[in-house]
Amino acid sequence: MKREGAPRLIDVAEAAGVSLASASRAMTGGSGISPEVAAHVRGIATQLGYEPNMHARGLAGGLVPTIGLVVHEIGDPYFSDIASGVIRSAALENRSVQIAQADRTPDSELAQVKSLLRQRVGSIIIAGSGYADPGREQGMTEALLNFTLAGGRAAVIGRHHLPVDAVLPDNHRAGVSVGRHLAELGHRRIGVVAGPLDLNTVADRIAGLREGTNDTDVELTVVSREFTREGGIEGARELLDRDVTAIVGLNDAMAIGILSELRQHGISVPDEMSVVGFDDIAVAADVAPALTTARIPMFEMGQHAVSLILRPASDEARTITTAHELIVRRSSGPPRG
């Protein structure tokens, strides 16, 4: 079905048979594209009636040194730790940070980025999982390409598909460590309370859990809920009917909710059920029992993102991959019997 409205850069790219990044370079005179391909793309743009975003093209002369930071949920300790890292590094460079919350939806996230662009921020950092389907991020891809080609700087945290510098936590290897830990303890029926299954973070951590247990006859039972403490409570409630001996929350907030639900049912952790999380938020060491978790360096990821946007622009997107550490505490142990 033909799309209504003015043609977008993505429409030009598809009609010309090139990537969105190549189409953007062709329209702005960027490097890394041959004159023949650039002429072809511009010809297609003329045929379609595409008009470049002149507002974005004119940003370079009037950007301010403020860093715009977009997070899914600032009240989530994962994102507040990232924000702390961004703010600390920005302060060392005498830059202020403006934080916007995107409520975990692509449309809200894009709206927040566009709002920051209207305020002429010089740099944008987007934190939070991307989507397994790159098509859900086409609007963001186009907005960031226009921004960076006009002189702005952008970086993302935890995103695979956006064409800018990225800081990527090693969620897959973290999942492997958690899965292997539980398998080595003797668990063979493991429940997983996951966030939305269309998120890269969720897919990567589940894939890691499967890899970490694939040398044994472990059965993983996955239920999907919101990435919150309440989601952990709901998921644990469902898994209690599945005869599992361990439950993994795909973030610590979920794992804390799981602990709460088990306590309500009088189930002893780890004697009757092991619980493991991801991230190692500050409270993970203080809950009872202290939570075994895969530590993700959120504060440092925020710092890395600032270091990327302070570097000169590059024709190729750069990636920093951070390590993880399995922190074994009191909430995991061998299964009973």
Number of C-alpha atoms within 10 A of each C-alpha: 3 4 7 6 6 11 15 17 24 19 18 26 20 14 13 19 14 16 13 21 20 20 28 23 19 23 17 16 13 15 11 12 14 11 12 9 16 21 13 16 25 18 14 18 23 11 10 15 13 16 13 16 13 10 13 21 16 13 22 17 10 11 17 16 17 19 25 25 26 26 27 21 17 18 11 15 18 26 20 18 21 25 24 16 21 26 23 17 19 21 11 9 12 9 14 18 20 13 18 20 16 22 14 15 9 18 15 14 22 19 14 20 25 16 14 22 22 12 13 22 22 23 25 28 27 23 26 22 20 24 21 19 12 12 11 13 19 17 15 20 21 18 18 25 22 24 26 21 20 19 19 24 24 27 27 30 26 20 24 19 18 19 21 25 23 28 25 21 21 18 28 21 21 27 29 22 22 28 27 22 20 28 22 15 13 16 25 19 19 26 25 26 31 27 24 16 17 13 17 21 28 26 19 19 24 26 17 23 28 20 17 24 25 15 10 13 11 18 15 20 14 18 19 17 19 16 21 21 22 19 23 34 23 20 28 27 15 13 21 16 8 13 10 21 24 26 29 31 30 27 27 30 26 30 32 26 21 29 28 20 20 20 13 9 10 10 14 14 20 18 14 18 23 27 29 32 30 30 24 24 23 12 13 21 16 9 14 14 17 19 28 26 31 27 18 22 20 25 19 18 27 28 20 25 28 26 14 23 22 14 9 7 18 9 9 10 13 14 18 15 15 16 14 20 17 19 17 16 15 17 23 25 24 18 19 12 4
